[in-house]
Structure formats: structure tokens, C-alpha cells
Amino acid sequence: MKSYYLRSILTLYLSRQADSLARYCLEQALFFLIGGIPTILGMGLRAFFYRLIIPMEGISAIEDHVRIRFANHVHLGRGVYLDHQVYLHACPGGITIGDRTLVMHHAELHVYNFRHLPHAGIQIGKDSLIGEFNVIRGQGGITIGNRVYTSPLVQIVAVDHVFDDPTRPFIEQGITAQGIVIEDDVWIGAGAIITDGVRVGKGAVIAAGAVVTKDVPPHTVVGGIPARSIKTLDGQTPATSLQVFY
């Protein structure tokens, strides 16, 4: 009984790390051998040898102690930079990071889709920047456009719990995972939170600390909890802007 339990735990653990035992061994061997080597030497070794486990276009710069799970589901464009302590968990919908995009230290991009949700995954466009200590959870699918900058401590969470029935624990009521879309040229301020089901229009600005629960029109500045329209980027604040926005 004890051996069966241990095997079940081990099988569950491995299923959360890689597609197969062989993939797990290959990935972990490379992470162990060269994942912690600092300086440009380590980045050069990883740029070369990580091609065995990560689909890459051109050269990507990966700092030491970057943690990656399901590495074959990660796709890196040309000139991608992954800073220290970045964590990518790509199962199974994958993480795609476009050309010249920077992911700063301690950012977490987490698909972790073991509920078999159909649209899970994270796609980030070109020339974007994911700030320090960001959390991006892509169970419902997240698409981030080109030239999108997120400040430190931003959370983009494409999943939510159902809790409507007071007679049942929320963990028994399931989840929703509608997805999040952030269009091109968006700037997201420090500590902002974007919740599931939201679309942020092109050129919008999310103020620091805002909690965005509804769609943001293009070229609009929003802020507050919950976020409301502050102004449009033509400098005007229409009297009907809050009505239109919500």
C-alpha cells in the first residue's frame, strides 16, 4: 500500500514537470549542468545547449537560475531575454515569447493547465517587456501584443473560481477561464491586476494599482478599484466616458 502511494505521488509529480520521464531527465540534466552558471559564459552555453529542449529562433539570452517546466512547449523568438529567477511553466498549451521581448527577474508565466482547458496558453508579442515579479496565469489563454510594457508586481490572471453556492466549498464549484487579450502598445502600471475575461484595447494605459474587471477601450487611461475611465488620450474627459466604459 505504501509503495503504491509513493508511486502515485511520484507519477503525479513527474506529470507536472515534463511530457515524459525521458524529457524530464534530459531537461533536468541540462538545468543541473549549466542552468546555474553565471555571467556571459553561462548565457552562451545555455543559448547553445538549451536548443536541445527549447524551440528557439535565433539567439536568446537566458540568465542563470531560470526555472522552466515543459521546456518543449516554450517557444522563444529572436533576441528574447529571460532574467534571473524567471519561472516558466508551459504545460500544455505552451508559452510563446516574441522577438526582442524582455522578461525581468522573478516574473512567473504559468499555464499549468491540467484541467484540459481548450484555450490555455500564453502568447507575448515582439518588443514587449514583462516587469519584475509579474504573475501571468494563462489557464484561459492570454494574448499580449507588441510593445506592451508591464511594470513591477503586475498580475494578469486568466482564471477564476466559481463561488455562487454557499452550501458548497468553492473548490468543488469549478472555475471559469475566459481568457485575456492585451492589444499592442499598452502600458500597465505597477501593481495593477487584470482579471479573467478582460480585453485591453490598443494604446491604453492602466494606472498603478488598478484592478481591471471590464474591457478597456483603445487609447483610454483607466485607474482605481474597480478600474474606471480617467480620460482618453486626446486629453479630453468626456462626460459620458464612465457610462460608455461600463
C-alpha positions in Angstrom: 0.0 0.0 0.0 2.8 2.4 0.9 4.7 1.6 -2.3 1.6 2.2 -4.4 1.1 5.5 -2.7 4.7 6.6 -3.3 4.5 5.5 -6.9 1.3 7.6 -7.3 2.9 10.6 -5.8 6.0 10.3 -8.0 3.9 9.8 -11.1 1.8 12.9 -10.3 4.9 14.9 -9.7 6.6 13.9 -12.9 3.4 14.6 -14.9 3.6 18.2 -13.6 7.2 18.6 -14.8 7.6 17.2 -18.3 5.9 15.3 -21.1 7.7 12.1 -20.2 10.3 10.6 -17.9 12.9 10.8 -20.7 12.1 14.5 -21.3 12.3 15.1 -17.6 15.7 13.5 -17.3 17.0 15.5 -20.3 15.7 18.8 -19.2 16.8 18.4 -15.5 20.2 17.2 -16.6 20.8 20.4 -18.6 19.4 22.6 -15.9 21.7 21.0 -13.4 24.8 21.1 -15.5 24.6 24.7 -16.9 21.5 26.3 -15.5 23.4 27.9 -12.6 26.5 29.1 -14.5 26.6 32.9 -14.1 27.9 35.7 -16.5 28.0 35.8 -20.2 29.7 32.3 -20.3 26.6 30.7 -18.8 24.3 32.6 -21.2 26.4 31.5 -24.1 26.3 27.8 -23.0 22.5 28.0 -22.4 21.9 29.7 -25.8 23.6 26.7 -27.4 22.6 23.7 -25.4 19.1 24.7 -24.4 18.2 24.4 -28.1 18.1 20.6 -27.3 15.0 21.2 -25.2 13.5 24.6 -26.1 12.4 25.7 -29.6 14.3 28.9 -30.3 14.6 31.2 -33.3 18.0 32.9 -33.4 19.8 33.6 -30.1 18.1 34.1 -26.8 19.8 35.3 -23.6 18.9 33.2 -20.6 20.3 34.2 -17.2 21.3 31.7 -14.5 18.6 30.1 -12.3 15.8 30.4 -14.8 13.3 27.6 -14.0 11.4 26.1 -16.9 8.9 23.2 -16.9 7.7 21.5 -20.1 10.5 23.2 -21.9 9.5 21.8 -25.3 6.2 23.8 -25.0 8.2 27.1 -24.7 8.9 29.0 -28.0 11.4 31.8 -27.9 11.8 34.4 -30.7 15.0 36.1 -31.7 16.7 38.2 -29.0 14.4 37.2 -26.1 15.9 37.9 -22.7 15.0 35.9 -19.6 16.3 37.5 -16.4 17.4 35.8 -13.2 14.8 33.6 -11.4 12.2 33.8 -14.1 9.8 30.8 -13.9 8.1 29.4 -17.0 5.6 26.6 -16.6 4.2 25.8 -20.1 2.1 22.7 -19.8 0.3 22.0 -22.0 -0.9 25.0 -24.1 2.6 26.5 -24.3 4.3 29.8 -23.9 5.4 31.9 -26.9 7.6 34.9 -26.4 8.2 37.1 -29.4 11.3 38.7 -30.8 13.3 41.1 -28.5 10.9 40.7 -25.6 12.4 41.0 -22.1 11.1 39.1 -19.1 12.5 40.6 -16.0 13.6 38.9 -12.8 11.3 36.8 -10.7 8.4 37.0 -13.3 6.2 33.9 -13.4 4.5 32.8 -16.6 2.3 29.9 -15.6 0.0 27.9 -17.8 -0.3 24.8 -15.6 -3.4 23.5 -17.4 -4.1 20.1 -16.0 -7.9 20.6 -16.3 -7.6 20.3 -20.1 -9.0 23.7 -20.8 -9.1 24.3 -24.6 -7.6 27.8 -24.9 -4.9 27.6 -22.3 -1.5 29.2 -23.1 0.4 32.5 -23.1 1.4 34.4 -26.2 3.5 37.5 -25.9 4.4 39.6 -29.0 7.5 41.5 -30.1 9.4 44.2 -28.3 7.4 43.9 -25.1 8.6 43.9 -21.5 7.3 41.8 -18.6 8.3 43.6 -15.4 9.8 42.3 -12.2 7.7 40.0 -10.0 4.8 39.8 -12.6 2.4 36.9 -12.3 0.8 35.8 -15.6 -1.5 32.8 -15.3 -2.8 31.5 -18.7 -5.3 28.7 -18.0 -8.0 30.6 -20.0 -5.5 31.8 -22.6 -3.6 35.1 -22.6 -2.5 37.1 -25.6 -0.3 40.1 -25.1 0.6 42.2 -28.2 3.6 44.0 -29.4 5.3 46.8 -27.5 3.4 46.1 -24.3 5.2 47.1 -21.1 4.2 45.9 -17.7 5.6 47.5 -14.5 6.7 45.5 -11.4 4.2 43.4 -9.5 1.5 43.3 -12.2 -0.9 40.3 -12.2 -2.7 39.1 -15.3 -4.8 36.1 -14.3 -7.0 34.3 -16.9 -8.8 32.0 -14.4 -11.3 32.5 -11.6 -13.1 30.3 -9.1 -16.9 29.9 -9.0 -18.3 30.6 -5.5 -22.0 31.2 -6.1 -23.3 28.3 -4.0 -22.9 29.0 -0.2 -23.7 25.4 0.7 -20.6 24.0 -1.1 -16.8 24.8 -0.7 -15.6 26.9 -3.6 -13.1 24.3 -4.6 -16.0 22.0 -5.5 -17.7 24.6 -7.7 -15.3 24.7 -10.6 -13.6 27.6 -12.3 -14.1 30.0 -15.2 -11.3 30.6 -17.8 -12.5 33.1 -20.4 -9.1 34.4 -21.4 -7.4 37.9 -21.5 -6.3 39.9 -24.6 -4.0 42.9 -24.3 -3.6 44.6 -27.6 -0.5 46.5 -28.9 1.2 49.5 -27.3 -0.4 49.1 -23.8 1.4 50.3 -20.7 0.4 48.7 -17.4 1.4 50.4 -14.1 2.9 48.9 -11.1 0.7 46.6 -9.0 -2.2 46.6 -11.5 -4.4 43.4 -11.7 -6.2 42.3 -14.8 -8.9 39.7 -14.2 -10.3 37.0 -16.4 -12.4 37.9 -19.4 -10.9 41.3 -20.0 -9.8 42.9 -23.3 -7.4 45.9 -23.1 -7.6 48.0 -26.3 -4.6 49.2 -28.3 -2.7 52.1 -26.8 -4.5 52.0 -23.4 -2.8 52.9 -20.1 -3.6 51.1 -16.9 -2.8 53.2 -13.8 -0.7 51.8 -11.0 -2.7 49.7 -8.5 -5.8 49.5 -10.7 -8.0 46.4 -10.7 -9.4 45.9 -14.2 -12.5 43.8 -14.3 -14.1 45.0 -17.6 -12.9 45.8 -21.1 -10.7 48.9 -21.6 -11.3 50.8 -24.9 -8.4 51.7 -27.1 -6.4 54.9 -26.1 -8.0 55.2 -22.8 -6.4 55.7 -19.3 -8.1 53.7 -16.5 -7.4 53.6 -12.8 -9.0 52.7 -9.4 -10.6 49.7 -7.8 -12.5 48.6 -9.8 -10.9 50.5 -12.7 -12.8 53.3 -14.3 -12.1 55.6 -17.3 -10.0 58.6 -16.3 -9.5 60.2 -19.7 -9.0 59.4 -23.3 -5.6 60.0 -24.8 -6.7 63.0 -26.8 -6.6 64.8 -23.4 -10.4 65.0 -23.0 -12.5 63.5 -20.3 -16.0 63.1 -21.9 -19.0 63.5 -19.6 -20.2 60.1 -20.8 -16.9 58.3 -20.5 -17.8 56.3 -17.5 -21.2 55.3 -18.9 -19.6 54.2 -22.2 -16.9 52.3 -20.4 -19.3 50.5 -18.2 
